[in-house]
Amino acid sequence: MDFDISFSRYRFLIEAVDQIQLGKSYWGNVLRGSLLSTWKPAACKVMPGQMGGQCSFGSGKSIEHCSEKPSCSFGQVLDSPLPPNADRDLIGNTEIPRPYAFLPQRALRPVLEPGDLAAFDLLLVGSARRYIREFCAAFILGQEKGIGVGRGRYKLHEVTSIDLEDCAKEILYSGVFTNKESVCFTWKEVCDWSIARYGGTNRVTVNFNSLTGIKQKPVKGLSKAYAEHSPSGLVAPRDFFEFFRAVFRVTRHLAFLYCDQPALDEVFRRSLEDLSAQIETVSEDLHQVELYRKSEDKSSHQQDPNPPRPKRDLWYPVKGYTGWVVYQGDLDPFIPWLTLGQFLHIGEFRVEGLGSYRLTT
């Protein structure tokens, strides 16, 4: 099979300077909001030649009306998941995955006291790997802006590249940027590592470490019992077929959009999905969970020079599943894909730390 995907992994270690309270939100949502507010100025500072050292973001103009957006890394990575040269006709109506994902190591209403340490893991896929310096710069600029309720300040201690075992390899930032290259992983390396670690087993346990929301299009003739079993259009990952399709889908699309990977052969894709239907579920302990996400208000008063002050923060629930499932069957064809999905994340809001899982045998 002619397939490849490249990605790098990074760890950001911060120390709380003030008390950081995140209310009823979760780390990934707040962190991404903080980066959104600092990314574009950071991109201008890191690449002054590209933007002429000037940026309209934060000075009255909305992101949508920025004249430099087509050439700005903000628009290419954080603001829009669609690469500038991507052919939308080939993608169709499929949800376009972003080329990065955060994995906060603390979640569910954390509070950091001054002096506490916290870490965030970052994944960058394919062409997005060249923006690691902007991510670092955004973290640095965000130190004084702060995050969470009351905008608690933090200090960025270190940024390292990490391997597939979650071990630090190279220090990229520790007060100053280094010139070291981050470790890049390919499909072949993932296959070799996964076969050595999980190969030959006919039973695997998938632990969903963070909220995982897999959504599928409505199916005609869906029984009322099944609809009640999977509320809000969610598909519980108790069936291997649905779980694997979510992993397979995000992997293919990321490779196609950001790694110059041609679309997989349709016969191969369908045959692999058909094989996944033969894997059995031995046992499971899944729970539906509801978190709250702060709304990104993009109403029409953005263009109002004196916009009305919001009376309250707007929050809306994000639903998904946590827990574990044990699958059994001929798993060898799926092990590399499932291993890769551990790093890419799956489901709704995967870029914000959701959809994280780990395999055990």
C-alpha positions in Angstrom: 0.0 0.0 0.0 1.4 3.4 -1.1 0.6 5.5 1.9 2.6 8.0 4.1 2.0 10.6 6.7 4.5 12.7 8.7 4.1 14.4 12.0 6.0 15.7 15.0 5.1 15.9 18.7 6.0 18.6 21.2 5.6 19.2 24.9 5.2 22.7 26.5 5.9 23.0 30.2 4.5 26.0 32.0 4.5 27.3 35.6 1.6 29.2 37.0 2.6 32.7 38.2 -0.9 33.7 39.4 -3.7 31.4 40.3 -5.2 30.0 37.1 -8.9 29.1 37.3 -10.6 27.6 34.3 -14.1 27.6 35.6 -16.4 25.0 33.9 -14.4 24.8 30.7 -11.5 22.5 29.9 -7.8 23.1 29.2 -7.8 22.6 25.4 -10.6 25.1 24.8 -9.1 27.8 27.0 -5.6 27.2 25.6 -6.7 27.4 22.0 -8.6 30.6 22.7 -5.4 32.1 24.3 -3.3 31.1 21.3 -5.9 32.6 18.9 -5.5 36.0 20.6 -1.7 35.9 20.4 -0.9 33.8 17.3 -1.2 36.5 14.6 1.0 39.0 16.4 3.4 36.1 17.1 3.5 35.2 13.4 4.3 38.8 12.5 7.2 38.8 15.1 8.6 35.5 13.9 8.2 36.2 10.2 8.4 40.0 9.9 9.3 39.8 6.2 6.1 37.9 5.4 3.8 40.5 7.1 6.0 43.6 7.0 6.1 43.6 10.8 2.5 44.9 10.9 -0.8 43.2 11.7 -4.3 44.5 11.9 -5.5 41.8 14.3 -6.4 43.3 17.6 -6.6 46.8 16.2 -10.2 46.9 15.2 -10.2 44.7 12.1 -11.7 41.3 12.4 -9.8 38.2 11.3 -12.1 37.7 8.4 -11.3 41.1 6.9 -7.5 40.8 7.2 -6.0 41.5 3.7 -2.9 39.4 4.6 -4.8 36.3 5.5 -4.0 34.3 2.4 -0.2 34.6 3.1 -0.4 34.5 6.9 0.3 31.4 8.9 -2.5 32.2 11.2 -5.0 31.8 8.4 -3.3 28.6 7.2 -3.2 26.7 10.5 -5.2 28.0 13.4 -8.0 30.0 11.7 -8.8 27.8 8.8 -8.3 24.1 8.5 -8.3 24.1 4.7 -4.9 24.5 3.1 -4.7 27.3 0.5 -4.1 24.9 -2.5 -6.6 22.2 -1.4 -9.2 21.2 -4.0 -12.5 21.4 -2.1 -14.2 19.3 -4.9 -12.0 16.4 -4.0 -12.8 16.8 -0.3 -16.6 17.2 -0.7 -18.7 17.9 2.3 -16.5 16.0 4.7 -15.5 17.8 7.9 -12.0 19.0 7.3 -9.6 18.1 10.2 -7.0 20.7 11.4 -3.4 19.8 11.1 -2.7 20.1 14.8 -4.0 18.8 18.1 -3.5 19.6 21.8 -3.5 17.2 24.7 -3.7 19.0 28.0 -2.5 16.8 30.8 -5.0 18.2 33.2 -8.7 18.6 32.5 -12.2 18.9 34.0 -12.1 22.2 36.0 -8.4 22.4 37.0 -7.1 25.1 39.2 -3.4 25.9 39.2 -1.9 27.6 42.2 1.2 29.8 41.9 4.2 27.6 41.4 2.3 24.6 40.0 3.5 23.1 36.8 1.4 21.9 33.8 2.2 20.4 30.5 0.6 20.5 27.0 1.4 18.1 24.2 1.1 19.4 20.7 0.9 17.4 17.4 1.7 19.0 14.1 1.0 17.1 10.9 2.8 17.4 7.5 3.2 20.9 6.2 2.0 22.4 9.6 5.3 21.3 11.1 7.0 24.5 9.9 4.9 26.6 12.2 6.3 25.3 15.5 8.2 28.6 16.1 4.9 30.5 15.8 3.3 28.1 18.4 6.3 28.8 20.7 6.0 32.5 20.1 2.3 32.5 20.8 2.9 30.7 24.1 5.6 33.3 25.0 3.4 36.3 24.1 0.5 34.7 26.1 2.6 34.7 29.3 1.5 38.2 30.3 -1.9 38.1 28.7 -2.8 35.1 30.9 -5.5 32.4 30.6 -8.6 31.4 32.4 -10.8 33.3 34.8 -9.0 36.5 35.8 -6.4 35.9 33.1 -3.9 34.1 35.3 -0.3 34.6 34.1 2.1 31.8 33.5 5.8 31.3 32.6 6.9 29.1 29.7 9.8 27.0 31.0 10.6 24.6 28.1 9.5 23.3 24.8 10.8 19.8 23.7 10.1 17.4 20.9 8.9 14.0 22.2 9.0 10.6 20.7 6.4 7.9 20.4 7.1 6.8 23.9 6.3 10.3 25.2 9.9 10.8 26.2 11.7 14.1 25.5 14.3 14.1 22.7 15.4 17.6 21.8 15.0 20.9 23.6 13.7 23.5 21.2 13.1 26.4 23.6 14.4 27.0 27.1 14.5 30.8 27.5 15.8 31.1 24.0 15.1 29.2 20.7 17.6 26.5 19.7 18.5 25.5 16.2 17.8 21.9 16.8 15.4 20.0 14.4 12.4 18.3 15.9 11.9 14.6 15.4 9.7 13.7 12.5 7.8 10.4 12.3 6.6 8.7 9.2 4.0 6.0 8.5 6.7 3.3 8.2 8.1 4.2 11.6 4.7 4.1 13.2 4.1 0.6 11.6 7.4 -0.8 12.8 6.9 0.7 16.3 3.3 -0.5 16.6 4.0 -4.1 15.3 6.9 -4.4 17.8 4.6 -3.2 20.6 1.2 -4.6 19.8 1.7 -7.1 16.9 0.4 -10.6 17.2 -2.3 -9.9 19.7 -5.9 -10.8 19.1 -7.3 -8.7 21.9 -6.8 -5.1 22.7 -8.2 -2.6 25.2 -8.9 0.9 24.1 -8.9 3.5 27.0 -10.6 6.7 26.1 -8.7 9.2 28.2 -10.6 12.3 27.2 -14.1 13.0 26.0 -14.6 11.3 22.6 -17.5 12.3 20.4 -17.8 10.4 17.1 -20.6 11.7 14.9 -22.0 10.0 11.9 -24.6 11.2 9.3 -28.1 10.0 10.1 -28.9 6.5 8.8 -32.3 5.9 7.2 -34.4 3.4 9.2 -32.4 4.1 12.4 -34.4 2.4 15.2 -35.7 4.4 18.1 -33.8 2.2 20.5 -30.5 2.9 18.8 -31.2 6.6 18.7 -31.9 6.6 22.4 -28.7 4.6 22.9 -26.6 7.2 21.1 -28.2 10.6 21.9 -27.4 13.9 20.1 -26.3 12.1 17.0 -23.2 10.6 18.8 -22.0 7.1 18.0 -20.7 5.2 21.0 -17.3 3.6 20.3 -18.5 0.2 21.6 -18.6 -1.1 18.0 -15.2 -1.5 16.5 -16.5 -0.7 13.0 -17.5 2.8 14.1 -14.4 3.4 16.2 -12.1 2.3 13.4 -13.9 4.3 10.7 -13.3 7.5 12.9 -9.6 6.7 13.1 -9.3 5.8 9.4 -11.2 8.9 8.3 -9.1 11.5 10.1 -5.8 9.7 9.2 -6.7 9.7 5.4 -7.8 13.3 5.3 -4.8 14.6 7.2 -2.5 12.7 4.9 -4.3 13.9 1.8 -4.5 17.6 2.9 -1.1 18.2 4.5 1.2 15.4 3.4 0.6 15.3 -0.4 -0.8 11.8 0.0 -3.0 10.7 -3.0 -6.5 9.5 -2.0 -6.5 5.8 -1.0 -7.8 3.3 -3.4 -11.6 2.9 -2.9 -11.5 -0.9 -3.1 -8.8 -1.0 -0.4 -10.6 1.4 1.8 -13.9 -0.5 1.7 -12.2 -3.9 2.1 -10.5 -2.7 5.3 -13.7 -1.3 6.7 -15.5 -4.5 5.9 -12.9 -6.4 7.8 -13.4 -4.1 10.8 -17.0 -5.3 11.0 -15.7 -8.8 11.9 -14.0 -7.6 15.1 -16.0 -8.4 18.2 -16.6 -6.3 21.4 -15.7 -8.5 24.4 -16.6 -6.0 27.2 -17.0 -2.3 27.7 -17.5 0.3 30.3 -18.5 3.5 28.5 -20.0 6.6 30.1 -21.5 9.6 28.4 -19.9 12.8 29.7 -20.8 16.5 29.2 -18.2 19.3 29.3 -18.7 23.0 28.7 -17.1 25.0 26.0 -16.9 28.8 25.9 -18.6 30.1 22.7 -16.5 31.9 20.2 -18.9 34.8 19.5 -18.7 35.9 15.9 -21.8 38.0 15.7 -22.3 41.0 13.4 -21.3 43.5 16.1 -17.7 42.7 15.3 -17.8 45.7 12.9 -19.4 48.0 15.5 -16.8 50.5 16.8 -18.7 50.4 20.2 -19.9 46.8 20.5 -22.3 46.1 23.4 -20.6 44.5 26.4 -21.9 40.9 26.9 -23.9 40.4 30.0 -22.5 36.9 30.6 -20.2 34.3 29.2 -21.9 32.0 26.7 -21.2 28.3 27.3 -22.6 25.3 25.5 -22.2 21.6 26.2 -19.9 19.2 24.4 -20.9 15.6 24.7 -19.0 12.4 24.2 -17.9 9.2 25.9 -15.1 8.1 28.2 -14.2 4.7 29.6 -12.8 1.6 27.9 -13.7 -1.1 25.4 -12.1 -4.5 24.8 -12.0 -5.7 21.1 -11.1 -9.2 19.9 -10.4 -10.7 16.5 -7.8 -10.5 13.7 -6.4 -7.1 14.7 -3.1 -7.1 12.8 -4.4 -5.1 9.8 -5.7 -2.4 12.1 -2.9 -2.0 14.7 -0.8 0.6 12.7 -3.9 2.7 12.1 -5.1 2.5 15.7 -1.6 3.3 16.9 -1.4 6.4 14.7 -4.9 7.5 16.0 -3.5 7.7 19.5 -1.4 10.7 18.5 -3.8 12.3 16.0 -7.0 12.1 18.2 -10.4 11.5 16.8 -13.9 12.9 16.9 -15.4 16.3 17.7 -13.0 19.1 18.9 -10.0 16.8 18.6 -7.7 19.9 18.3 -8.7 20.9 21.8 -7.5 17.8 23.6 -10.6 15.7 23.1 -10.7 12.3 21.4 -7.6 11.0 23.0 -7.2 7.3 23.7 -4.5 4.7 24.4 -4.1 1.0 23.5 -3.2 -1.7 26.0 -2.9 -5.5 25.5 
